[in-house]
């Protein structure tokens, strides 16, 4: 039988297909076809296919990166192209495809699995973590789930750009999403390279490093040093600079591909990761000049480099325009801070609002031009297919009604 085909819609409706959570589920092409059919039936018209999880290996045919074939007890002898299968089957269903890769993760710390643990070429390139007890390689930090490369190092950026170029050259898809394109957290990176790079940014030496950035009190809280604010500005500008390079590669190799970025909607709290997804024209950071923001922090905003920002409204409640823990607040704030530099879509963590998921989907489509649901495994486990369909149908009926009303008014105004 012919597969179902996604209908035309004024909204972008994404379902995310995480590589690690679905590694066993998508071990066969028949399973991929089955779940893509369910995706269309639920009202989605786009999918996000993760082809480089945080483990660091890939799920496409690469000329230089190993393919992930053994993960958490499941071994797959895949003699077919995972990504190309998704692309072909999605095309047959009229689904647009976003290809997603993590950028700087290269391994899982707990299991010590991934390129960072088997390839000596990554020695000296992973993040150095600053803990109250001292410095250590993130690969040996049991409090860190993921081993990250230092985003500032040119060789790490070149390595990431190499697989970006490879994907853009070998495959044809609709959009490319940057995932984990950031620092792992406030405690990394504090390597000697980052010290020298930060000193170049400042234009002078840092006398005590890392103490002049911050120290820890007896409870493990950060105590700002003399260069605390410029440090966060520097890191945010590292990430903006890298995203600009990705933008250039897309425009050069496959200009029709949209550049997308997912990040948490609580923008004020992710400065330590170097993630200023706002417009350079946004002034949200002025609220934080007394705590962590420098006067030049806004220059690091990168919304103007994107086509789409998918805001992670993974929050406790659905409604509440004045409630910082609501999806509604997160959507409103994201639209404000992006300043129209790119398109904004809302996104939902599927198991957050099991009793209100229909309304959460509807709200994202009412407020923005799209919705992304993370992840298909949560939709399956919690039986959310019908809730999603109802939320989509509600928003599309409302949009169609508004369009018909606008057409009627236009005709009425033109009748003599």
C-alpha positions as CSV (number, residue, x, y, z in Angstrom):
1,X,0.0,0.0,0.0
2,X,1.0,3.6,-0.6
3,X,2.2,5.4,2.5
4,X,0.2,8.3,3.9
5,X,1.3,11.7,2.8
6,X,1.5,14.8,5.0
7,X,-1.0,17.5,4.1
8,X,-0.1,21.1,3.3
9,X,-0.3,23.3,6.4
10,X,0.6,26.8,7.4
11,X,2.6,25.4,10.3
12,X,5.8,23.5,10.7
13,X,5.1,20.4,12.8
14,X,8.2,18.5,13.8
15,X,8.7,15.1,15.5
16,X,12.3,14.5,16.7
17,X,13.9,11.1,16.2
18,X,16.7,10.8,18.7
19,X,19.4,8.4,17.7
20,X,20.3,6.9,21.1
21,X,16.8,6.6,22.6
22,X,15.6,4.9,19.4
23,X,18.7,2.9,18.4
24,X,17.1,-0.5,18.7
25,X,13.7,0.7,17.4
26,X,15.2,1.9,14.1
27,X,17.5,-1.1,13.5
28,X,15.3,-2.1,10.6
29,X,13.9,-0.2,7.6
30,X,10.5,-1.7,8.1
31,X,10.4,-0.1,11.6
32,X,11.4,3.3,10.2
33,X,8.5,3.0,7.6
34,X,6.0,2.1,10.3
35,X,6.8,4.9,12.6
36,X,6.9,7.4,9.8
37,X,3.4,6.4,8.9
38,X,2.3,7.0,12.5
39,X,4.1,10.4,12.3
40,X,2.1,11.5,9.3
41,X,-1.2,10.2,10.7
42,X,-0.7,12.3,13.9
43,X,-0.5,15.4,11.7
44,X,3.3,16.1,11.6
45,X,4.8,17.3,8.3
46,X,8.5,17.4,9.4
47,X,10.9,15.2,11.2
48,X,14.3,15.8,12.8
49,X,16.7,12.9,12.3
50,X,19.6,12.7,14.7
51,X,22.6,11.3,13.0
52,X,25.4,12.1,15.5
53,X,24.4,11.5,19.1
54,X,26.4,12.6,22.1
55,X,28.2,9.3,22.0
56,X,30.1,10.8,19.1
57,X,29.8,8.3,16.3
58,X,27.5,8.7,13.4
59,X,24.4,7.2,11.7
60,X,25.2,8.0,8.1
61,X,27.9,6.8,5.6
62,X,30.9,8.9,6.5
63,X,34.3,8.9,4.9
64,X,36.1,9.6,8.2
65,X,33.8,9.0,11.1
66,X,32.9,5.6,12.5
67,X,29.3,4.4,12.3
68,X,27.5,3.7,15.5
69,X,26.7,0.0,15.4
70,X,26.8,-1.1,19.1
71,X,24.9,0.8,21.8
72,X,23.5,-0.2,25.2
73,X,23.3,-3.9,24.4
74,X,22.0,-3.6,20.8
75,X,24.3,-4.4,18.0
76,X,23.2,-3.6,14.4
77,X,24.8,-4.9,11.3
78,X,23.4,-2.1,9.1
79,X,24.4,-2.6,5.5
80,X,22.1,0.2,4.4
81,X,22.3,3.9,4.8
82,X,20.3,5.0,7.9
83,X,20.1,8.6,6.9
84,X,19.3,8.0,3.2
85,X,16.5,5.6,4.3
86,X,14.9,8.3,6.3
87,X,15.3,10.8,3.5
88,X,13.8,8.5,0.9
89,X,10.9,7.3,3.1
90,X,10.2,10.9,4.2
91,X,10.0,12.0,0.6
92,X,7.5,9.3,-0.1
93,X,5.3,10.7,2.6
94,X,5.8,14.4,1.8
95,X,7.7,15.0,5.1
96,X,10.4,17.6,5.2
97,X,13.6,16.5,6.9
98,X,15.9,18.3,9.3
99,X,19.2,16.5,9.8
100,X,20.6,17.1,13.4
101,X,24.0,16.5,14.7
102,X,25.6,17.2,18.1
103,X,28.6,19.4,17.5
104,X,31.2,19.2,20.3
105,X,30.3,15.9,22.3
106,X,32.6,13.0,21.6
107,X,31.7,10.4,24.2
108,X,29.8,9.1,27.2
109,X,31.7,9.5,30.5
110,X,29.9,6.7,32.5
111,X,30.5,4.0,29.9
112,X,33.7,5.6,28.5
113,X,32.3,5.0,25.0
114,X,32.9,7.2,22.0
115,X,35.8,8.6,19.9
116,X,37.3,10.5,22.8
117,X,38.1,7.3,24.6
118,X,39.6,5.3,21.8
119,X,41.2,7.8,19.5
120,X,44.4,9.5,20.8
121,X,43.9,12.3,18.3
122,X,41.5,13.8,20.8
123,X,44.0,13.9,23.6
124,X,44.5,17.5,24.8
125,X,41.4,18.6,22.9
126,X,38.6,17.7,25.4
127,X,37.5,20.2,27.9
128,X,39.3,20.8,31.1
129,X,36.9,21.0,34.0
130,X,37.3,23.4,37.0
131,X,36.0,21.9,40.2
132,X,36.4,23.2,43.8
133,X,39.0,20.4,44.2
134,X,40.9,21.4,41.1
135,X,41.2,20.8,37.4
136,X,40.6,17.6,35.5
137,X,39.9,16.2,32.0
138,X,36.2,16.0,31.4
139,X,36.7,12.5,30.2
140,X,37.5,11.5,33.8
141,X,34.8,13.7,35.4
142,X,32.1,11.4,36.8
143,X,29.8,14.3,37.4
144,X,29.8,15.1,33.7
145,X,27.6,12.8,31.5
146,X,29.2,13.9,28.2
147,X,32.8,14.3,27.1
148,X,33.0,17.6,25.2
149,X,35.6,19.0,22.9
150,X,36.8,22.6,23.7
151,X,34.7,24.7,21.3
152,X,37.3,27.4,21.1
153,X,40.1,25.2,19.7
154,X,40.6,25.7,15.9
155,X,41.2,21.9,15.4
156,X,37.9,21.1,17.1
157,X,36.0,23.6,15.0
158,X,37.6,22.2,11.8
159,X,36.7,18.6,12.8
160,X,33.1,19.6,13.3
161,X,33.0,21.6,10.1
162,X,34.3,18.5,8.3
163,X,31.3,16.4,9.1
164,X,29.0,19.4,8.4
165,X,30.5,19.7,4.9
166,X,30.3,16.0,4.4
167,X,26.6,15.9,5.2
168,X,25.9,18.9,2.9
169,X,27.9,17.3,0.1
170,X,26.6,13.7,0.3
171,X,22.9,14.2,1.1
172,X,20.0,16.4,0.1
173,X,17.8,17.6,2.9
174,X,15.7,20.6,4.0
175,X,17.3,21.8,7.1
176,X,20.3,21.3,9.4
177,X,20.1,21.6,13.2
178,X,23.0,22.4,15.5
179,X,22.7,20.4,18.7
180,X,25.0,20.7,21.7
181,X,26.7,23.6,19.8
182,X,27.9,25.0,23.1
183,X,30.1,24.6,26.2
184,X,29.1,21.8,28.6
185,X,28.6,24.2,31.5
186,X,30.1,26.8,33.8
187,X,33.0,24.6,34.9
188,X,34.5,24.0,31.4
189,X,36.7,24.9,29.6
190,X,39.6,26.0,31.7
191,X,42.5,24.6,29.7
192,X,45.7,26.4,29.0
193,X,44.5,27.0,25.4
194,X,41.4,28.8,26.7
195,X,43.5,30.9,29.0
196,X,45.7,32.0,26.1
197,X,42.7,32.6,23.9
198,X,40.9,34.6,26.6
199,X,44.0,36.7,27.1
200,X,44.1,37.5,23.4
201,X,40.4,38.4,23.7
202,X,41.2,40.8,26.6
203,X,44.4,42.1,25.0
204,X,46.5,41.4,28.2
205,X,47.5,38.7,30.5
206,X,45.4,37.1,33.2
207,X,47.4,37.1,36.4
208,X,45.6,34.3,38.2
209,X,43.8,31.6,36.2
210,X,41.2,30.4,36.9
211,X,40.9,32.3,40.1
212,X,40.5,35.7,38.3
213,X,37.4,34.2,36.6
214,X,35.8,32.9,39.7
215,X,36.5,30.8,42.8
216,X,34.3,28.6,44.9
217,X,33.0,29.1,48.4
218,X,32.7,26.4,51.0
219,X,29.3,25.3,49.6
220,X,30.6,25.0,46.0
221,X,29.0,28.2,44.7
222,X,30.8,30.5,42.3
223,X,32.4,33.7,43.6
224,X,33.0,36.1,40.7
225,X,36.5,37.3,40.1
226,X,37.7,40.4,38.2
227,X,37.2,38.9,34.7
228,X,33.9,37.1,35.5
229,X,31.7,39.1,33.1
230,X,34.2,39.3,30.2
231,X,34.6,35.5,30.4
232,X,31.0,34.8,29.6
233,X,31.1,37.3,26.8
234,X,34.2,35.7,25.3
235,X,32.6,32.2,25.4
236,X,29.4,33.4,23.8
237,X,31.4,35.1,21.0
238,X,33.2,31.8,20.4
239,X,29.9,30.1,19.8
240,X,28.6,32.9,17.6
241,X,31.8,32.8,15.5
242,X,31.5,29.0,15.0
243,X,27.8,29.3,14.0
244,X,28.8,32.0,11.5
245,X,31.2,29.5,9.9
246,X,28.5,26.9,9.6
247,X,26.2,29.5,8.0
248,X,28.9,30.2,5.4
249,X,29.3,26.4,4.6
250,X,25.6,26.0,4.1
251,X,25.3,29.0,1.9
252,X,28.3,27.8,-0.2
253,X,27.4,24.1,-0.5
254,X,23.6,23.8,-0.3
255,X,22.1,27.3,-0.1
256,X,18.5,26.0,0.1
257,X,19.1,24.3,3.5
258,X,17.8,26.1,6.5
259,X,20.0,26.5,9.6
260,X,18.2,25.6,12.8
261,X,19.2,25.7,16.4
262,X,17.5,24.3,19.5
263,X,18.2,25.7,23.0
264,X,16.4,26.1,26.3
265,X,14.0,29.0,26.4
266,X,15.4,30.3,29.7
267,X,18.0,32.4,28.0
268,X,19.2,34.3,31.1
269,X,20.3,31.0,32.7
270,X,22.4,29.4,29.9
271,X,25.0,32.2,29.6
272,X,27.5,29.8,31.1
273,X,27.1,27.5,28.1
274,X,27.9,30.3,25.7
275,X,24.4,30.2,24.3
276,X,23.1,33.7,23.4
277,X,20.4,32.7,20.9
278,X,18.9,36.2,21.0
279,X,19.1,38.9,18.4
280,X,22.2,41.1,18.6
281,X,19.5,43.9,18.9
282,X,17.9,42.3,22.0
283,X,18.6,44.0,25.3
284,X,17.5,41.3,27.6
285,X,21.0,41.1,29.1
286,X,20.7,44.6,30.5
287,X,18.7,43.0,33.4
288,X,21.9,41.1,34.3
289,X,24.6,43.7,34.2
290,X,24.9,43.5,38.0
291,X,25.4,39.8,38.0
292,X,27.0,38.2,34.9
293,X,26.5,40.3,31.8
294,X,29.1,42.7,30.3
295,X,28.0,45.8,28.3
296,X,29.1,44.0,25.1
297,X,27.5,40.7,25.8
298,X,24.6,41.4,23.4
299,X,27.0,41.4,20.4
300,X,27.3,37.6,20.8
301,X,23.6,37.1,19.9
302,X,23.3,34.7,17.0
303,X,19.6,34.7,16.0
304,X,20.5,36.7,12.9
305,X,22.6,33.8,11.7
306,X,19.7,31.3,11.9
307,X,16.7,30.6,9.7
308,X,14.9,28.9,12.6
309,X,15.2,29.0,16.4
310,X,13.4,26.1,18.1
311,X,12.8,27.3,21.6
312,X,12.9,24.6,24.3
313,X,9.9,25.4,26.4
314,X,10.4,22.3,28.6
315,X,8.6,23.9,31.5
316,X,6.3,22.8,34.3
317,X,3.0,24.4,33.3
318,X,1.3,25.2,30.0
319,X,-0.5,28.4,30.6
320,X,0.6,31.6,32.4
321,X,1.8,34.7,30.6
322,X,3.4,36.0,33.8
323,X,4.6,32.6,35.0
324,X,8.3,32.0,34.2
325,X,7.7,28.2,34.5
326,X,5.1,28.1,31.8
327,X,5.3,27.3,28.1
328,X,3.3,30.4,27.4
329,X,5.9,32.6,29.1
330,X,8.8,30.9,27.4
331,X,7.2,31.4,23.9
332,X,6.5,35.0,24.6
333,X,10.0,35.7,25.8
334,X,11.6,33.9,22.9
335,X,9.6,35.9,20.3
336,X,10.6,39.1,22.1
337,X,14.3,38.3,22.3
338,X,14.7,36.9,18.8
339,X,13.3,40.3,17.5
340,X,12.2,38.8,14.2
341,X,15.7,37.9,13.1
342,X,14.6,34.3,12.4
343,X,11.5,32.2,12.6
344,X,10.6,30.8,16.0
345,X,9.0,27.5,16.7
346,X,7.9,26.2,20.1
347,X,9.1,22.8,21.3
348,X,7.7,20.5,24.0
349,X,9.2,17.6,26.0
350,X,6.6,15.0,25.5
351,X,6.3,13.6,29.0
352,X,6.0,17.0,30.7
353,X,2.3,17.7,30.2
354,X,0.6,14.3,29.8
355,X,-2.8,15.6,30.9
356,X,-2.6,18.8,28.8
357,X,-0.5,17.9,25.8
358,X,-3.2,18.8,23.3
359,X,-3.4,22.3,24.7
360,X,0.4,22.6,24.8
361,X,0.6,21.7,21.1
362,X,-2.1,24.1,20.3
363,X,-0.5,26.9,22.3
364,X,2.8,26.5,20.4
365,X,1.0,26.7,17.1
366,X,-1.1,29.6,18.2
367,X,1.9,31.6,19.4
368,X,4.5,30.7,16.8
369,X,4.7,29.2,13.3
370,X,5.5,25.7,14.4
371,X,5.9,23.0,17.1
372,X,8.5,20.4,17.7
373,X,7.8,17.4,20.0
374,X,10.7,15.7,21.6
375,X,10.9,12.7,21.3
376,X,9.1,10.0,19.4
377,X,10.0,7.5,22.2
378,X,8.0,9.6,24.7
379,X,5.1,9.9,22.3
380,X,5.1,6.1,22.0
381,X,5.5,5.4,25.7
382,X,2.8,7.8,26.8
383,X,0.3,7.3,23.9
384,X,0.3,10.9,22.9
385,X,-0.6,10.5,19.2
386,X,-4.2,11.4,19.5
387,X,-3.5,14.4,21.8
388,X,-1.1,15.7,19.2
389,X,-3.5,15.3,16.4
390,X,-6.3,17.1,18.3
391,X,-4.0,20.0,19.2
392,X,-2.8,20.3,15.5
393,X,-6.4,20.1,14.2
394,X,-7.6,22.8,16.6
395,X,-4.8,25.2,15.5
396,X,-5.3,24.5,11.8
397,X,-9.1,25.0,12.0
398,X,-8.5,28.3,13.7
399,X,-5.9,29.3,11.1
400,X,-8.2,28.4,8.2
401,X,-11.1,30.2,9.8
402,X,-9.0,33.3,10.2
403,X,-7.8,33.1,6.6
404,X,-11.3,32.7,5.3
405,X,-12.4,35.7,7.3
406,X,-9.5,37.8,5.9
407,X,-10.4,36.7,2.3
408,X,-14.1,37.6,2.9
409,X,-13.2,41.0,4.3
410,X,-10.9,41.7,1.3
411,X,-13.6,40.8,-1.2
412,X,-16.2,42.8,0.7
413,X,-13.9,45.9,0.6
414,X,-13.3,45.6,-3.2
415,X,-17.0,45.3,-4.1
416,X,-18.2,48.6,-5.5
